[in-house]
Amino acid sequence: MGRDDMLSLVLPLLLASVALVVWLWGQLRRPPRFPPGPTWLPLVGNYQDICRLSKKLGSQHEAFTYLAQKYGSPVIGLHLGGELTVIVSTRSLIREVLTRPEFEGRPQNFFAQLRSLGLRKGVTLVDGKLWQEQRTFVMRQLRSLGFSGAAMQALVGEEVRALLEELSDSRGRPTQLKQLLPASVLNVIFHFCAGYRFPRGDQLLQTLLDLQDVRSRAFDMTGGKLSAMPWLRFIQPEATGYNAITKFNEITSAFCMKLIEDHKATYVPGKKRDLIDAYLCEIAKAEEAQNDNTTFTEDQLLMVLYDMIVAGLEEISNALRFAFLMMLRHPDVQGRVHNEIKEAVGTDRFPTLEDKDRLVYTMAALMESKRICYVLPIRGFRRLLEDTTLHGYRLPVNTTVLVNNWSLHMDKEHWGDPEVYRPERFITETGLLREDDTFLPFGLGRRRCLGEQFAKRFLFQIFAGILQKFQLVPADGTDLKSTAFGGFNLAPKTYDIIFKSR
């Protein structure tokens, strides 16, 4: 073999080796002044390490808290979901992240693509001008429809009555709220969005709940296994949650499109019965003006409805299930809440949010449940829109930023005994409700929870309404020590309640 032949064989191998070394160096390289944290591997980053640590400690948020303590830094730098990721703790830094405009972006990883049907539309997972325009429009239209006023209160009241009737029918028998609460939440949301109510026992809703359960357990705030290794969907479509989320997407999008088509068939120009009509009106305006750059499209409307379903299926329901679990664990608190409601409101009408100033202990019990059993222990899911600095560290554009709210709500320095359920911590010495800026159940800034006012009203009215009418006791064999299992959201393990009339 001649010299030229040898070179023709060796040179490509040499170039390939150099390219591999450069690629590996790029994969392993920690950006200058990036926050401290464990070394990561090519392709999988820190995914396997975080999985092992989460399993050892019991949860991902506890793993992140451990790393903050290990490296002595409130900002930890990792490589997760194929992206540079930082985890932020401490009150001051969390407030910075939640309020600074450069932190308002949303990640664009594989999970985000799946979650948004590949459309990058809606309100939850978009950013920039699209997000600002659409969020403003949705909030304005919902307010005009009464979503934050008397109409919403009346509708929540109807759902409270319907739920109480159902619980009355099951008196003395073990009952699981997991199957009852999501319909009540979605009925209020979709009344204003689509003029639609889910019937009790609706099979479509039950299918969505089952799929959402699998979906939530398979993913976390970093996108889970699929974002770290998207190719696994071809090998482990079931175990990675890929099948569950694609099936969920298929059923949810078909349901939302049917609502849209039904509205198109009955739409009267200029008349807005609900949010779908408001969008159809804007779509018609854009078509009439031949505006090809409009953000008001059927795809956008589809994703807004999708976002509403996802928001309504779990978070509020799980918060209530945690709150009632606390009542089972602490019957003394439950009795005090009932007595306060009976004295301040009586039994002739249901409590409303307007009663909160007279139901201080009831409010405090609910707030303390949200603190100690937080449904979203890791929140934020932000993407940096530009290079910036935080706590002296340099964070490159497109870095994913996650907020460890669990560390905030369980900060021993601030709360003293954070592991103890104690409603009194939210009551002042003069008997008023105490506001605490270390308690952030709905976030802060422009990206704070879109449905905050609805969630507050719904949580309070269901919680107070049930405790006004019923005594809650655990069914035989119910494990009250059983706490939460996690994924994207935390949920209490299934438990049975017996509702006894007062």
C-alpha positions as CSV (number, residue, x, y, z in Angstrom):
1,M,0.0,0.0,0.0
2,G,1.4,3.3,-1.1
3,R,1.9,6.4,1.0
4,D,-1.0,8.2,-0.6
5,D,-3.2,5.3,0.1
6,M,-2.2,5.3,3.7
7,L,-2.9,9.0,4.0
8,S,-6.3,8.5,2.4
9,L,-7.2,6.0,5.2
10,V,-5.5,7.7,8.1
11,L,-6.5,11.3,7.5
12,P,-10.3,10.7,7.7
13,L,-9.8,8.7,10.9
14,L,-7.6,11.5,12.3
15,L,-10.1,14.2,11.4
16,A,-12.9,12.1,12.9
17,S,-10.9,11.7,16.1
18,V,-10.3,15.4,16.3
19,A,-13.9,16.1,15.7
20,L,-14.9,13.6,18.4
21,V,-12.5,15.2,20.9
22,V,-13.8,18.7,20.1
23,W,-17.4,17.5,20.5
24,L,-16.6,15.8,23.8
25,W,-14.9,18.9,25.0
26,G,-17.9,21.0,24.1
27,Q,-20.2,18.5,25.8
28,L,-18.2,18.4,29.0
29,R,-17.1,22.0,29.1
30,R,-18.5,24.2,31.8
31,P,-19.2,27.7,30.6
32,P,-17.1,30.4,32.3
33,R,-18.4,31.6,35.6
34,F,-21.3,29.1,35.4
35,P,-22.8,28.1,38.8
36,P,-21.1,25.2,40.7
37,G,-22.4,21.7,40.5
38,P,-21.5,18.1,39.6
39,T,-19.6,17.2,36.4
40,W,-21.8,16.0,33.6
41,L,-21.4,13.4,30.9
42,P,-21.9,13.7,27.2
43,L,-25.4,13.1,25.8
44,V,-27.1,12.3,29.2
45,G,-25.6,15.3,31.1
46,N,-26.5,15.0,34.9
47,Y,-29.7,13.1,34.2
48,Q,-28.6,9.7,35.7
49,D,-26.9,11.4,38.7
50,I,-30.1,13.4,39.5
51,C,-32.3,10.2,39.1
52,R,-30.1,8.3,41.6
53,L,-30.0,11.1,44.0
54,S,-33.8,11.7,43.7
55,K,-34.4,8.0,44.4
56,K,-32.1,8.0,47.4
57,L,-33.6,11.2,49.0
58,G,-37.2,10.6,47.9
59,S,-37.8,13.4,45.4
60,Q,-36.2,15.6,42.8
61,H,-36.7,18.8,44.8
62,E,-34.9,17.2,47.8
63,A,-32.1,16.2,45.4
64,F,-31.7,19.8,44.3
65,T,-31.8,21.1,47.9
66,Y,-29.0,18.6,48.8
67,L,-26.8,19.9,45.9
68,A,-27.3,23.5,47.0
69,Q,-26.1,22.5,50.5
70,K,-23.3,20.3,49.1
71,Y,-21.8,23.1,46.9
72,G,-22.7,25.9,49.3
73,S,-24.5,27.9,46.7
74,P,-28.1,29.0,46.2
75,V,-27.6,28.6,42.4
76,I,-26.6,25.2,41.1
77,G,-25.5,24.5,37.5
78,L,-26.4,21.3,35.8
79,H,-26.9,19.9,32.3
80,L,-30.4,18.4,32.1
81,G,-32.8,17.7,29.3
82,G,-30.1,18.4,26.7
83,E,-29.7,22.0,28.0
84,L,-27.7,24.0,30.5
85,T,-29.9,24.2,33.6
86,V,-29.7,26.2,36.8
87,I,-31.6,25.5,40.0
88,V,-32.3,28.6,42.2
89,S,-33.0,28.7,45.9
90,T,-33.4,31.4,48.6
91,R,-36.1,34.0,48.7
92,S,-34.2,37.0,47.2
93,L,-32.9,35.1,44.2
94,I,-36.2,33.4,43.6
95,R,-37.9,36.8,43.6
96,E,-35.3,38.0,41.1
97,V,-35.9,35.1,38.7
98,L,-39.6,35.5,38.9
99,T,-39.7,39.2,38.2
100,R,-36.7,40.0,35.9
101,P,-37.8,40.2,32.2
102,E,-34.8,38.2,30.8
103,F,-36.1,35.2,32.8
104,E,-39.5,35.2,31.1
105,G,-38.8,32.7,28.3
106,R,-39.9,29.1,28.0
107,P,-37.7,26.1,27.3
108,Q,-37.7,24.6,23.8
109,N,-36.7,21.1,24.7
110,F,-38.2,17.8,23.4
111,F,-40.8,17.7,26.2
112,A,-41.9,21.2,25.4
113,Q,-42.4,20.3,21.8
114,L,-44.5,17.3,22.8
115,R,-46.5,19.2,25.3
116,S,-47.4,21.9,22.8
117,L,-48.3,19.5,20.0
118,G,-45.3,20.7,18.1
119,L,-47.1,24.0,17.5
120,R,-45.3,26.4,19.9
121,K,-48.5,28.2,20.5
122,G,-51.0,28.8,23.4
123,V,-50.1,30.7,26.5
124,T,-48.2,28.4,28.9
125,L,-45.2,27.4,26.8
126,V,-44.7,30.5,24.6
127,D,-42.8,33.7,25.3
128,G,-42.0,37.1,23.7
129,K,-44.5,39.1,21.8
130,L,-46.8,36.1,21.1
131,W,-47.1,35.4,24.9
132,Q,-47.6,39.0,25.8
133,E,-50.4,39.5,23.2
134,Q,-52.1,36.3,23.9
135,R,-52.0,36.4,27.7
136,T,-53.4,40.0,27.6
137,F,-56.2,39.0,25.3
138,V,-57.2,35.8,27.2
139,M,-57.2,37.7,30.6
140,R,-59.2,40.6,29.1
141,Q,-61.8,38.4,27.5
142,L,-62.2,36.2,30.5
143,R,-62.7,39.2,32.8
144,S,-65.3,40.6,30.4
145,L,-67.1,37.3,30.6
146,G,-67.1,37.5,34.4
147,F,-64.4,34.9,35.2
148,S,-63.0,37.0,38.1
149,G,-66.3,38.4,39.4
150,A,-69.8,37.5,40.5
151,A,-70.4,35.2,37.6
152,M,-67.4,33.0,38.6
153,Q,-68.4,33.0,42.2
154,A,-71.9,31.9,41.3
155,L,-70.6,29.1,39.1
156,V,-68.2,27.9,41.8
157,G,-71.1,27.9,44.2
158,E,-73.1,25.7,41.8
159,E,-70.1,23.2,41.6
160,V,-69.9,23.2,45.4
161,R,-73.6,22.4,45.7
162,A,-73.3,19.6,43.1
163,L,-70.2,18.2,44.8
164,L,-71.9,18.3,48.2
165,E,-74.9,16.5,46.9
166,E,-72.7,13.8,45.5
167,L,-70.9,13.4,48.8
168,S,-74.2,13.3,50.6
169,D,-75.2,10.3,48.4
170,S,-72.0,8.5,49.4
171,R,-72.4,9.2,53.2
172,G,-70.8,6.4,55.3
173,R,-69.0,4.9,52.3
174,P,-65.3,5.3,51.5
175,T,-65.0,7.9,48.9
176,Q,-62.0,9.2,46.8
177,L,-62.0,12.9,45.9
178,K,-59.5,12.2,43.1
179,Q,-62.3,11.1,40.8
180,L,-64.7,14.0,41.7
181,L,-62.7,17.2,42.0
182,P,-61.2,17.6,38.4
183,A,-64.7,17.7,36.8
184,S,-65.7,20.5,39.2
185,V,-62.6,22.5,38.3
186,L,-62.9,22.1,34.6
187,N,-66.6,22.8,34.6
188,V,-66.0,26.3,35.8
189,I,-63.0,26.9,33.4
190,F,-64.8,25.5,30.4
191,H,-68.0,27.3,31.1
192,F,-66.2,30.6,30.3
193,C,-63.9,29.1,27.6
194,A,-66.4,27.0,25.7
195,G,-69.9,27.0,27.4
196,Y,-69.3,23.4,28.2
197,R,-69.9,21.2,31.2
198,F,-68.5,17.7,31.8
199,P,-71.2,15.3,33.0
200,R,-70.4,13.4,36.2
201,G,-68.8,10.1,35.3
202,D,-67.8,11.3,31.8
203,Q,-65.7,8.6,30.2
204,L,-63.6,11.1,28.1
205,L,-62.7,13.0,31.3
206,Q,-61.8,9.8,33.1
207,T,-59.6,8.7,30.2
208,L,-57.8,12.1,30.3
209,L,-57.3,11.8,34.0
210,D,-55.8,8.3,33.7
211,L,-53.5,9.5,30.9
212,Q,-52.6,12.6,32.8
213,D,-51.6,10.5,35.8
214,V,-49.2,8.5,33.8
215,R,-48.0,11.6,31.9
216,S,-47.3,13.5,35.1
217,R,-45.4,10.7,36.7
218,A,-43.2,10.2,33.6
219,F,-42.1,13.8,33.4
220,D,-40.6,16.4,35.7
221,M,-39.7,20.1,35.3
222,T,-36.6,19.2,33.4
223,G,-38.6,17.2,30.8
224,G,-37.7,13.8,32.3
225,K,-36.1,11.0,30.4
226,L,-37.5,12.0,27.0
227,S,-35.9,15.4,27.0
228,A,-32.5,13.9,28.1
229,M,-32.7,11.1,25.6
230,P,-35.4,11.7,23.0
231,W,-34.4,8.6,21.0
232,L,-35.7,6.4,23.9
233,R,-39.2,6.9,22.6
234,F,-38.4,4.4,19.9
235,I,-37.2,1.8,22.4
236,Q,-39.3,2.5,25.5
237,P,-42.4,4.3,24.3
238,E,-44.4,3.1,27.3
239,A,-41.9,3.5,30.1
240,T,-40.8,7.0,29.0
241,G,-44.4,8.2,29.0
242,Y,-44.2,8.9,25.2
243,N,-47.3,6.8,24.5
244,A,-49.3,8.4,27.3
245,I,-48.5,12.0,26.2
246,T,-49.2,11.3,22.5
247,K,-52.5,9.6,23.4
248,F,-53.4,12.5,25.7
249,N,-52.5,14.9,22.9
250,E,-54.6,13.0,20.4
251,I,-57.7,12.9,22.6
252,T,-57.4,16.4,24.0
253,S,-56.8,18.0,20.6
254,A,-59.8,16.1,19.1
255,F,-62.0,17.2,21.9
256,C,-60.9,20.9,21.6
257,M,-61.3,20.9,17.8
258,K,-64.9,19.5,18.2
259,L,-65.7,22.4,20.5
260,I,-64.2,24.9,18.0
261,E,-66.1,23.3,15.1
262,D,-69.4,23.3,17.1
263,H,-68.9,27.0,17.8
264,K,-68.1,27.9,14.2
265,A,-71.4,26.2,13.2
266,T,-73.4,28.4,15.6
267,Y,-71.2,31.6,15.7
268,V,-73.0,34.9,15.3
269,P,-70.6,37.7,14.3
270,G,-70.0,40.2,17.0
271,K,-71.6,38.0,19.7
272,K,-69.2,36.6,22.3
273,R,-70.7,33.8,24.3
274,D,-67.3,32.6,25.6
275,L,-63.6,32.6,24.9
276,I,-63.9,30.5,21.7
277,D,-66.3,33.1,20.2
278,A,-63.9,35.9,21.2
279,Y,-61.1,34.1,19.2
280,L,-63.4,33.4,16.2
281,C,-64.2,37.1,16.2
282,E,-60.5,38.0,16.0
283,I,-59.8,35.3,13.4
284,A,-62.6,36.8,11.2
285,K,-61.1,40.3,11.6
286,A,-57.7,39.1,10.5
287,E,-59.1,37.3,7.5
288,E,-61.1,40.3,6.5
289,A,-58.0,42.5,6.8
290,Q,-55.9,39.8,5.0
291,N,-53.5,39.9,7.9
292,D,-51.2,37.0,7.4
293,N,-49.1,37.9,10.4
294,T,-51.9,37.6,12.9
295,T,-51.4,35.4,16.0
296,F,-55.1,34.7,16.1
297,T,-55.5,31.4,14.4
298,E,-57.4,28.1,15.0
299,D,-54.1,26.5,16.0
300,Q,-53.6,29.2,18.6
301,L,-57.1,28.7,19.9
302,L,-56.6,25.0,20.0
303,M,-53.5,25.3,22.2
304,V,-55.2,27.8,24.5
305,L,-58.0,25.3,25.2
306,Y,-55.3,22.6,25.6
307,D,-53.5,24.7,28.2
308,M,-56.8,25.2,30.1
309,I,-57.4,21.5,30.3
310,V,-53.9,20.7,31.5
311,A,-54.1,23.4,34.1
312,G,-57.5,22.2,35.3
313,L,-56.9,18.5,35.5
314,E,-54.4,18.3,38.4
315,E,-53.0,21.3,40.2
316,I,-56.1,22.6,42.0
317,S,-57.5,19.1,42.6
318,N,-54.2,17.9,44.1
319,A,-54.0,21.0,46.3
320,L,-57.5,20.2,47.7
321,R,-56.7,16.5,48.2
322,F,-53.6,17.5,50.2
323,A,-55.7,20.0,52.3
324,F,-58.3,17.3,53.1
325,L,-55.5,14.8,53.9
326,M,-54.2,17.4,56.5
327,M,-57.7,17.5,58.0
328,L,-57.7,13.7,58.4
329,R,-54.3,13.9,60.0
330,H,-55.2,16.8,62.3
331,P,-58.8,16.3,63.5
332,D,-58.3,19.1,66.0
333,V,-57.7,21.6,63.2
334,Q,-60.6,20.2,61.3
335,G,-62.9,20.7,64.3
336,R,-61.6,24.3,64.8
337,V,-62.2,25.1,61.1
338,H,-65.8,23.8,61.2
339,N,-66.6,25.7,64.4
340,E,-65.2,28.9,62.9
341,I,-67.3,28.5,59.8
342,K,-70.4,27.7,61.8
343,E,-70.0,30.8,64.0
344,A,-69.0,33.3,61.3
345,V,-71.2,32.0,58.4
346,G,-73.8,29.7,59.9
347,T,-75.3,26.8,57.9
348,D,-77.9,28.6,55.7
349,R,-75.5,29.6,53.0
350,F,-72.1,28.5,51.6
351,P,-68.9,30.4,52.5
352,T,-67.5,32.6,49.8
353,L,-64.1,34.3,49.4
354,E,-65.8,37.5,50.8
355,D,-66.0,35.7,54.1
356,K,-62.2,35.3,54.4
357,D,-61.7,38.2,56.8
358,R,-64.0,36.4,59.3
359,L,-62.6,32.9,58.5
360,V,-59.0,33.6,59.4
361,Y,-58.2,30.2,60.8
362,T,-59.9,28.5,57.8
363,M,-57.7,30.5,55.5
364,A,-54.6,29.8,57.5
365,A,-55.3,26.1,57.5
366,L,-55.6,26.1,53.7
367,M,-52.5,28.3,53.3
368,E,-50.4,26.0,55.6
369,S,-51.5,23.0,53.6
370,K,-50.3,24.7,50.4
371,R,-47.0,25.5,52.1
372,I,-46.2,22.1,53.5
373,C,-47.8,20.0,50.7
374,Y,-46.8,22.1,47.7
375,V,-48.1,20.7,44.4
376,L,-45.4,22.4,42.3
377,P,-42.2,22.1,44.4
378,I,-40.1,23.0,41.4
379,R,-41.6,25.8,39.4
380,G,-40.4,28.4,37.0
381,F,-39.6,26.3,33.8
382,R,-38.0,29.5,32.5
383,R,-35.6,30.1,29.6
384,L,-33.1,32.9,29.5
385,L,-33.8,35.4,26.7
386,E,-30.3,36.9,26.9
387,D,-27.0,36.5,28.6
388,T,-27.2,37.7,32.2
389,T,-25.8,37.3,35.7
390,L,-27.3,36.0,38.9
391,H,-25.6,36.0,42.3
392,G,-22.4,36.8,40.5
393,Y,-22.6,33.8,38.1
394,R,-22.8,34.1,34.4
395,L,-25.8,32.5,32.7
396,P,-25.8,32.1,28.9
397,V,-28.8,32.8,26.8
398,N,-31.2,29.8,26.5
399,T,-30.2,28.4,29.9
400,T,-33.2,26.7,31.6
401,V,-33.9,28.2,35.0
402,L,-35.9,26.3,37.6
403,V,-37.0,27.6,41.0
404,N,-36.9,25.3,44.0
405,N,-40.0,26.6,45.8
406,W,-39.8,23.5,48.1
407,S,-36.6,24.8,49.7
408,L,-38.3,28.2,50.2
409,H,-41.4,26.7,51.8
410,M,-39.3,24.4,54.0
411,D,-36.6,26.9,55.0
412,K,-35.9,26.1,58.6
413,E,-34.3,29.5,59.2
414,H,-37.5,31.3,58.2
415,W,-40.3,28.9,59.4
416,G,-38.6,27.4,62.4
417,D,-40.4,24.1,62.3
418,P,-41.3,23.8,58.6
419,E,-42.0,20.1,58.8
420,V,-44.9,20.7,61.3
421,Y,-48.4,21.5,60.1
422,R,-49.3,24.6,62.1
423,P,-51.9,27.0,60.7
424,E,-51.1,29.5,63.4
425,R,-47.9,30.6,61.6
426,F,-50.2,32.5,59.2
427,I,-52.1,34.4,61.9
428,T,-50.8,37.5,63.6
429,E,-50.8,38.2,67.3
430,T,-53.9,40.4,66.7
431,G,-55.8,37.6,65.0
432,L,-55.4,38.8,61.4
433,L,-54.2,36.8,58.4
434,R,-50.4,37.1,58.0
435,E,-48.9,37.7,54.6
436,D,-45.5,36.2,54.1
437,D,-43.3,36.9,51.1
438,T,-41.6,33.5,51.6
439,F,-44.9,31.9,50.7
440,L,-45.3,32.0,46.9
441,P,-47.9,29.5,45.8
442,F,-48.8,31.3,42.6
443,G,-45.4,32.7,41.7
444,L,-44.6,36.4,41.0
445,G,-44.2,38.8,38.2
446,R,-45.8,38.8,34.8
447,R,-45.6,35.1,34.5
448,R,-47.4,34.4,37.7
449,C,-50.3,31.9,37.6
450,L,-52.9,33.1,35.0
451,G,-55.7,31.5,37.0
452,E,-54.6,32.7,40.5
453,Q,-57.9,34.5,41.4
454,F,-60.0,31.5,40.2
455,A,-57.7,29.0,42.1
456,K,-58.0,31.0,45.3
457,R,-61.8,31.2,45.1
458,F,-62.3,27.6,44.1
459,L,-59.9,26.2,46.7
460,F,-61.4,28.2,49.5
461,Q,-65.1,27.6,48.6
462,I,-64.7,23.9,48.1
463,F,-62.5,23.5,51.3
464,A,-64.8,25.6,53.5
465,G,-68.0,24.3,51.9
466,I,-67.1,20.6,52.6
467,L,-65.9,21.3,56.1
468,Q,-69.1,23.3,56.8
469,K,-71.3,20.4,56.1
470,F,-69.3,17.3,56.8
471,Q,-67.0,15.7,59.3
472,L,-64.1,13.9,57.6
473,V,-62.9,10.6,59.0
474,P,-60.4,8.2,57.4
475,A,-61.8,4.9,56.1
476,D,-60.6,1.7,57.8
477,G,-57.1,0.9,56.6
478,T,-56.3,4.3,55.2
479,D,-52.6,5.1,55.6
480,L,-52.5,8.8,56.8
481,K,-48.7,8.7,56.9
482,S,-48.6,8.2,53.2
483,T,-47.5,11.4,51.6
484,A,-46.8,12.4,48.0
485,F,-45.5,10.8,44.9
486,G,-44.1,13.0,42.2
487,G,-43.2,13.8,38.7
488,F,-44.2,17.1,37.0
489,N,-46.6,17.8,39.9
490,L,-46.9,16.3,43.4
491,A,-50.0,14.4,44.3
492,P,-51.1,12.6,47.5
493,K,-51.2,8.9,47.3
494,T,-54.8,7.7,47.0
495,Y,-56.7,7.7,50.2
496,D,-60.4,7.1,51.2
497,I,-62.5,9.5,53.2
498,I,-65.8,8.8,54.9
499,F,-68.0,11.9,54.9
500,K,-70.3,12.2,57.9
501,S,-73.0,14.9,58.0
502,R,-72.7,17.5,60.7
